[in-house]
């Protein structure tokens, strides 16, 4: 597709020559004889690049630059200047112009400047797209967190990203293991190579060896041609093995050999093939327990777990929930005024989240669709696929005196009483109050209660 260049110059002769030069170079040129005409074209056509003279009849190049950057900051602007306006052109550079060319400029110099400006814009957009893809897969833009354990995990992940060490990511389903793996890949020296993902639990046992290591023609029924495995496809990049604990023991032995020897043997082949990949593995099962039961090789466990990273479940970091909920509202293109009420956020923070971040995203999307107004209330949430049970039997509640009572004081009193009954044991007190332990800890900190 042709790149669109907006050319603003009130010198008719120079504008026609420059337009011809750029058109023959393969660009689509939108000519404008004044600043006003140029800005009107910019708003209508949304060009990829703007070239403007400094001195125009109705305005100057600095005004054009400011207007363009206000409407579309990523759009590069090249300023054309006469010899006497160099100082003004330098000022334009300081205010965000890509470059400037002094008249009379060389035809090839203009073409090269345009190509470089467009290439740099394309590169920035590609990086933004990759960042957005990580966000889409993981649910957390930049994977920021307010939880200390999660913050330490991310710090470790970013520090090991530049190495070639094998990483083992553990955590419950939906916590973002693939997201973390992609973050490590994109911060590594292999970011320019592919990241190939294999879900070991989703591939039939009869095909998994061929999927991983490839096969040669005739190796088995249906093998009509040589086929690369995922190890070969990930050459120069990263191979992410999800649910690695589901591999058969014989394949675990072959995987261990591949890691140690840096080579694989395709099914049916009589020779080894060298591989060049960085390996990241993940699983939601307790791998140590699988090792103790003889279901997972101990030597493979230690070989994979050079850098072990455990992602805490969402229920253990409720302080991240408001930020994540707002993030999903934005990612799902919710109206800017839509928000969760304080009661709704408290309900979200007290929920157990068996589906973790993936479940939170689904709940936010459902709430966004079914909301009745700009504020999503607690009674509109459907946690665990069911509307919240907000109704209760008031017969067993204490009477409210005419002068009223403090709900906070009642809550504090119940917490203190539960702690006394539990001899200061927070887990037991949380059980008596029928709330998760982390919710009780949050309330203890909120009210300044010491167990």
C-alpha positions as CSV (number, residue, x, y, z in Angstrom):
1,X,0.0,0.0,0.0
2,X,1.3,3.5,-1.0
3,X,2.3,5.8,1.9
4,X,0.4,9.1,1.8
5,X,2.5,12.3,2.1
6,X,0.9,15.7,2.7
7,X,3.0,18.4,0.9
8,X,2.3,22.0,2.1
9,X,4.1,24.7,0.1
10,X,2.7,28.0,-1.2
11,X,5.4,28.1,-4.0
12,X,3.5,26.6,-6.9
13,X,6.5,25.8,-9.0
14,X,8.5,24.1,-6.2
15,X,5.4,22.2,-5.0
16,X,4.7,20.7,-8.4
17,X,8.4,19.7,-8.8
18,X,8.5,18.1,-5.3
19,X,5.1,16.4,-6.0
20,X,6.5,14.8,-9.2
21,X,9.7,13.7,-7.4
22,X,7.8,12.0,-4.6
23,X,5.2,10.5,-7.0
24,X,7.8,8.9,-9.2
25,X,9.4,7.5,-5.9
26,X,6.2,5.5,-5.3
27,X,4.4,7.8,-2.8
28,X,0.9,9.1,-3.0
29,X,1.2,12.9,-2.6
30,X,-1.5,15.2,-1.3
31,X,-0.6,18.8,-2.4
32,X,-1.7,21.9,-0.5
33,X,-1.0,25.5,-1.4
34,X,-1.6,27.0,2.1
35,X,-1.5,26.0,5.8
36,X,-5.3,26.0,6.2
37,X,-5.8,23.9,3.1
38,X,-3.1,21.5,4.3
39,X,-4.6,21.1,7.8
40,X,-8.0,20.4,6.2
41,X,-6.4,17.7,4.1
42,X,-4.6,16.3,7.1
43,X,-7.9,15.9,9.1
44,X,-9.6,14.3,6.1
45,X,-6.9,12.0,4.7
46,X,-4.8,11.1,7.8
47,X,-1.5,11.0,5.9
48,X,1.6,9.0,7.0
49,X,4.0,11.9,6.7
50,X,3.8,15.7,6.4
51,X,6.2,18.0,4.5
52,X,5.7,21.7,5.1
53,X,7.5,24.9,4.2
54,X,8.4,27.2,7.1
55,X,7.1,30.3,5.5
56,X,3.5,30.1,4.3
57,X,1.1,32.8,3.4
58,X,-1.5,32.2,6.1
59,X,0.7,30.6,8.8
60,X,4.2,29.2,9.4
61,X,5.6,25.8,9.6
62,X,5.7,25.8,13.5
63,X,2.0,26.3,13.6
64,X,1.5,23.4,11.1
65,X,3.8,21.2,13.3
66,X,1.9,22.0,16.5
67,X,-1.4,21.3,14.9
68,X,-0.3,18.0,13.4
69,X,1.3,16.8,16.7
70,X,-1.9,17.7,18.6
71,X,-4.1,15.7,16.2
72,X,-1.7,12.8,15.6
73,X,1.6,12.7,17.7
74,X,3.1,9.7,15.8
75,X,3.0,11.5,12.4
76,X,6.5,12.6,11.4
77,X,6.9,16.2,10.0
78,X,9.7,17.3,7.6
79,X,10.3,21.0,7.5
80,X,11.5,22.8,4.3
81,X,13.3,26.0,4.9
82,X,15.1,28.8,3.0
83,X,18.6,29.8,4.0
84,X,17.4,32.7,6.1
85,X,15.0,30.6,8.2
86,X,17.5,28.0,9.6
87,X,17.0,29.3,13.1
88,X,13.2,28.7,12.8
89,X,13.8,25.2,11.4
90,X,16.1,24.3,14.3
91,X,13.3,25.5,16.7
92,X,10.9,23.2,14.7
93,X,13.2,20.3,15.4
94,X,13.2,21.1,19.1
95,X,9.4,21.0,19.0
96,X,9.1,17.6,17.4
97,X,9.9,17.9,13.7
98,X,11.5,14.8,12.2
99,X,14.1,16.7,10.3
100,X,14.5,19.8,8.0
101,X,15.8,20.4,4.5
102,X,17.3,23.6,3.3
103,X,16.4,25.0,-0.1
104,X,17.5,24.2,-2.6
105,X,17.5,20.5,-1.6
106,X,18.6,17.5,-3.5
107,X,15.8,15.3,-4.9
108,X,17.4,12.1,-3.6
109,X,17.9,13.6,-0.2
110,X,14.2,14.3,0.1
111,X,13.3,10.8,-0.9
112,X,15.8,9.3,1.6
113,X,14.4,11.5,4.4
114,X,10.8,10.4,3.6
115,X,11.7,6.7,3.5
116,X,13.6,6.9,6.8
117,X,10.8,8.8,8.6
118,X,8.2,6.3,7.4
119,X,10.4,3.4,8.3
120,X,10.9,4.7,11.8
121,X,7.2,5.3,12.2
122,X,6.4,1.7,11.1
123,X,9.0,0.3,13.6
124,X,7.4,2.3,16.4
125,X,4.0,1.0,15.4
126,X,5.3,-2.5,15.3
127,X,6.7,-2.3,18.8
128,X,3.4,-0.8,20.1
129,X,1.6,-3.7,18.4
130,X,3.8,-6.3,20.0
131,X,3.3,-4.6,23.4
132,X,-0.5,-4.6,22.8
133,X,-0.3,-8.3,21.8
134,X,1.4,-9.1,25.2
135,X,-1.3,-7.1,26.8
136,X,-4.1,-9.0,25.0
137,X,-2.7,-12.4,25.9
138,X,-1.9,-11.6,29.5
139,X,-4.4,-9.1,30.5
140,X,-2.0,-6.8,32.3
141,X,-0.5,-3.9,30.4
142,X,3.2,-3.8,31.2
143,X,2.4,-6.4,33.9
144,X,2.4,-3.7,36.6
145,X,1.3,-4.7,40.1
146,X,0.7,-3.4,43.6
147,X,1.4,-6.7,45.2
148,X,4.9,-7.2,46.7
149,X,5.2,-10.9,45.8
150,X,4.1,-10.2,42.2
151,X,6.5,-7.2,41.9
152,X,9.4,-9.3,43.1
153,X,8.5,-12.0,40.5
154,X,8.4,-9.5,37.7
155,X,11.7,-8.0,38.7
156,X,13.3,-11.5,38.7
157,X,11.7,-12.3,35.3
158,X,13.1,-9.1,33.7
159,X,16.5,-9.7,35.2
160,X,16.8,-13.3,33.8
161,X,15.2,-12.3,30.4
162,X,18.6,-11.3,28.9
163,X,20.1,-14.7,29.8
164,X,19.8,-18.1,28.0
165,X,18.7,-19.8,31.2
166,X,15.8,-22.2,31.1
167,X,12.8,-20.9,33.0
168,X,10.0,-22.9,34.7
169,X,6.8,-21.0,35.4
170,X,4.2,-22.4,37.7
171,X,0.8,-21.2,38.8
172,X,-2.9,-21.9,38.6
173,X,-4.7,-21.8,35.3
174,X,-5.5,-18.3,34.2
175,X,-2.8,-16.5,36.2
176,X,-0.9,-15.5,33.0
177,X,1.9,-18.0,32.6
178,X,2.0,-17.5,28.8
179,X,1.9,-13.8,29.3
180,X,5.0,-13.9,31.5
181,X,6.7,-16.2,29.0
182,X,6.1,-13.7,26.2
183,X,7.3,-10.9,28.4
184,X,10.6,-12.8,29.0
185,X,10.9,-13.5,25.3
186,X,10.3,-9.9,24.2
187,X,12.9,-8.6,26.7
188,X,15.5,-11.2,25.6
189,X,18.2,-11.1,23.0
190,X,16.0,-13.5,21.0
191,X,13.1,-11.0,20.7
192,X,13.7,-10.8,16.9
193,X,13.1,-14.5,16.6
194,X,9.8,-16.4,16.9
195,X,8.1,-17.5,20.0
196,X,6.5,-20.9,19.5
197,X,4.0,-22.2,22.0
198,X,3.1,-25.9,22.5
199,X,0.3,-27.0,24.9
200,X,1.5,-30.4,25.7
201,X,-1.9,-31.4,27.2
202,X,-3.8,-30.5,24.0
203,X,-1.9,-32.7,21.6
204,X,-2.7,-36.5,21.3
205,X,-0.1,-38.7,22.8
206,X,0.5,-40.4,19.4
207,X,1.4,-37.1,17.8
208,X,3.2,-35.2,20.5
209,X,6.7,-36.6,19.7
210,X,6.3,-35.6,16.0
211,X,5.0,-32.2,17.0
212,X,8.0,-31.5,19.2
213,X,10.8,-33.1,17.2
214,X,9.4,-33.4,13.6
215,X,9.3,-36.5,11.4
216,X,10.6,-37.7,8.1
217,X,8.6,-39.0,5.2
218,X,7.3,-42.5,5.8
219,X,7.9,-42.5,9.5
220,X,4.3,-43.5,10.2
221,X,1.0,-43.8,8.4
222,X,0.1,-40.3,7.0
223,X,3.7,-39.0,7.1
224,X,3.7,-38.1,3.4
225,X,6.5,-35.5,3.7
226,X,9.3,-34.4,6.0
227,X,8.0,-32.0,8.6
228,X,9.7,-29.7,11.1
229,X,9.0,-30.0,14.8
230,X,8.3,-27.1,17.1
231,X,12.0,-27.1,18.3
232,X,13.1,-26.5,14.7
233,X,10.4,-23.9,14.1
234,X,11.5,-21.9,17.1
235,X,15.1,-21.6,15.8
236,X,16.7,-18.4,16.9
237,X,13.8,-17.7,19.3
238,X,11.9,-19.2,22.3
239,X,10.0,-22.4,22.7
240,X,7.3,-22.3,25.3
241,X,6.1,-25.7,26.6
242,X,2.9,-25.2,28.5
243,X,1.5,-28.1,30.7
244,X,4.9,-29.8,30.4
245,X,3.9,-32.1,33.3
246,X,1.5,-33.9,31.0
247,X,4.3,-35.4,28.9
248,X,4.8,-39.1,29.0
249,X,7.9,-40.3,30.8
250,X,9.6,-41.6,27.6
251,X,9.1,-38.2,26.0
252,X,10.4,-36.5,29.2
253,X,13.7,-38.5,28.6
254,X,13.9,-37.3,25.0
255,X,13.1,-33.7,26.1
256,X,15.9,-33.9,28.7
257,X,18.3,-35.1,26.0
258,X,17.3,-32.3,23.7
259,X,17.9,-29.7,26.3
260,X,21.3,-31.1,27.3
261,X,22.7,-32.0,23.9
262,X,21.0,-29.1,22.0
263,X,19.8,-31.5,19.3
264,X,16.7,-33.5,18.5
265,X,16.0,-36.6,16.4
266,X,12.9,-36.4,14.2
267,X,10.6,-39.4,14.3
268,X,11.9,-42.0,11.7
269,X,15.2,-40.2,11.2
270,X,18.6,-41.9,11.7
271,X,20.5,-38.7,12.6
272,X,20.3,-35.8,15.0
273,X,19.5,-32.2,14.1
274,X,21.0,-29.3,16.0
275,X,18.6,-26.8,17.6
276,X,19.0,-23.2,18.7
277,X,16.2,-22.3,21.1
278,X,15.6,-20.8,24.5
279,X,13.2,-23.0,26.5
280,X,10.5,-21.8,28.8
281,X,8.2,-24.4,30.4
282,X,5.1,-24.1,32.5
283,X,2.5,-26.1,34.4
284,X,-0.4,-25.7,36.8
285,X,0.2,-29.0,38.5
286,X,2.4,-29.3,41.6
287,X,5.6,-30.5,39.8
288,X,7.4,-31.5,43.1
289,X,4.4,-33.7,44.0
290,X,4.5,-35.2,40.5
291,X,8.2,-35.9,40.9
292,X,7.6,-37.6,44.3
293,X,4.9,-39.8,42.7
294,X,7.2,-40.8,39.9
295,X,5.1,-39.1,37.3
296,X,7.8,-36.5,36.4
297,X,11.5,-37.1,36.0
298,X,13.5,-35.5,38.8
299,X,16.5,-34.7,36.5
300,X,14.2,-33.0,34.0
301,X,12.6,-31.0,36.8
302,X,15.9,-29.6,37.9
303,X,17.0,-29.0,34.3
304,X,13.8,-27.0,33.5
305,X,13.8,-25.2,36.8
306,X,17.1,-23.3,36.5
307,X,15.0,-20.2,37.1
308,X,11.7,-21.1,38.9
309,X,9.0,-18.5,38.8
310,X,5.7,-19.0,40.6
311,X,2.8,-16.7,39.8
312,X,0.5,-16.1,42.8
313,X,-3.2,-16.6,42.2
314,X,-5.4,-13.5,42.0
315,X,-7.1,-14.2,45.3
316,X,-3.7,-13.7,47.0
317,X,-3.3,-10.2,45.5
318,X,-6.7,-8.5,45.8
319,X,-4.9,-5.1,45.7
320,X,-4.4,-5.6,42.0
321,X,-8.1,-6.2,41.2
322,X,-9.2,-2.5,41.0
323,X,-6.4,-1.7,38.6
324,X,-7.1,-4.8,36.5
325,X,-10.8,-4.2,36.4
326,X,-10.2,-0.6,35.1
327,X,-7.7,-1.9,32.6
328,X,-10.1,-4.4,31.2
329,X,-12.8,-1.7,30.9
330,X,-10.4,0.3,28.8
331,X,-9.3,-2.7,26.7
332,X,-12.8,-3.7,26.0
333,X,-13.6,-0.2,24.7
334,X,-16.0,0.7,27.5
335,X,-17.2,4.3,27.6
336,X,-14.8,6.5,29.5
337,X,-17.4,7.3,32.2
338,X,-18.1,3.6,33.1
339,X,-16.6,2.5,36.4
340,X,-17.2,0.0,39.2
341,X,-18.8,1.3,42.4
342,X,-16.9,0.9,45.7
343,X,-19.2,-1.8,46.8
344,X,-18.7,-3.7,43.5
345,X,-14.9,-3.4,43.9
346,X,-15.1,-4.7,47.5
347,X,-17.1,-7.7,46.3
348,X,-14.6,-8.4,43.5
349,X,-11.8,-8.2,46.1
350,X,-13.5,-10.7,48.4
351,X,-14.2,-13.3,45.7
352,X,-12.0,-16.4,45.5
353,X,-11.2,-16.2,41.8
354,X,-10.9,-19.9,40.8
355,X,-10.3,-18.7,37.2
356,X,-7.9,-16.0,38.1
357,X,-7.2,-13.1,35.7
358,X,-9.0,-14.9,32.8
359,X,-12.2,-15.1,34.9
360,X,-11.9,-11.4,35.9
361,X,-11.7,-10.4,32.3
362,X,-14.8,-12.4,31.5
363,X,-16.7,-10.8,34.4
364,X,-15.7,-7.3,33.4
365,X,-16.8,-7.9,29.9
366,X,-20.1,-9.4,31.0
367,X,-20.7,-6.5,33.4
368,X,-19.9,-4.0,30.7
369,X,-22.5,-5.5,28.4
370,X,-25.3,-6.0,31.0
371,X,-24.8,-2.7,33.0
372,X,-27.8,-0.5,33.6
373,X,-25.8,2.8,33.9
374,X,-22.4,4.4,34.0
375,X,-21.6,2.8,37.4
376,X,-21.5,-1.0,37.7
377,X,-23.0,-1.9,41.0
378,X,-22.4,-4.9,43.2
379,X,-25.8,-6.4,42.5
380,X,-25.0,-6.4,38.8
381,X,-22.0,-8.6,39.1
382,X,-22.2,-12.3,38.3
383,X,-19.4,-14.1,40.2
384,X,-18.9,-17.8,39.5
385,X,-21.6,-17.6,36.8
386,X,-24.3,-16.6,39.3
387,X,-25.6,-13.3,40.5
388,X,-24.3,-12.4,44.0
389,X,-26.5,-13.5,46.9
390,X,-26.9,-10.1,48.5
391,X,-30.2,-10.9,50.2
392,X,-30.2,-12.3,53.7
393,X,-32.4,-13.1,56.6
394,X,-32.7,-10.0,58.7
395,X,-34.4,-11.9,61.6
396,X,-31.0,-12.8,63.2
397,X,-29.6,-9.3,63.0
398,X,-29.5,-6.9,65.9
399,X,-32.1,-4.1,66.0
400,X,-31.0,-0.6,64.8
401,X,-31.8,2.0,67.5
402,X,-33.6,5.2,66.6
403,X,-30.4,7.2,66.9
404,X,-28.7,4.8,64.5
405,X,-25.4,2.8,64.8
406,X,-22.0,2.7,63.3
407,X,-21.5,-0.1,60.8
408,X,-17.8,0.3,61.0
409,X,-18.0,-0.1,64.8
410,X,-20.1,-3.2,64.5
411,X,-17.7,-4.7,61.9
412,X,-14.7,-3.9,64.1
413,X,-16.5,-5.5,67.1
414,X,-17.2,-8.7,65.2
415,X,-13.6,-9.0,64.0
416,X,-12.2,-8.5,67.5
417,X,-14.7,-11.0,68.9
418,X,-13.7,-13.6,66.2
419,X,-10.0,-13.1,66.9
420,X,-10.6,-13.6,70.7
421,X,-12.6,-16.8,70.0
422,X,-9.8,-18.0,67.7
423,X,-7.0,-17.1,70.2
424,X,-5.5,-14.6,67.7
425,X,-5.4,-17.2,64.9
426,X,-6.3,-15.2,61.7
427,X,-7.1,-18.2,59.6
428,X,-9.6,-19.5,62.2
429,X,-11.0,-16.0,62.7
430,X,-11.6,-15.8,59.0
431,X,-13.4,-19.1,59.0
432,X,-15.7,-18.0,61.9
433,X,-16.5,-14.8,59.9
434,X,-16.9,-16.8,56.7
435,X,-14.6,-14.6,54.7
436,X,-11.3,-15.3,52.9
437,X,-8.1,-14.9,55.1
438,X,-6.8,-12.1,52.9
439,X,-10.0,-10.2,53.3
440,X,-9.7,-10.4,57.1
441,X,-6.1,-9.2,56.9
442,X,-7.2,-6.2,54.7
443,X,-9.8,-5.3,57.3
444,X,-7.3,-5.7,60.2
445,X,-5.0,-3.2,58.4
446,X,-7.9,-0.9,57.6
447,X,-9.1,-0.7,61.2
448,X,-5.7,-0.8,62.8
449,X,-6.5,-4.0,64.7
450,X,-3.6,-6.2,65.9
451,X,-4.3,-9.9,66.5
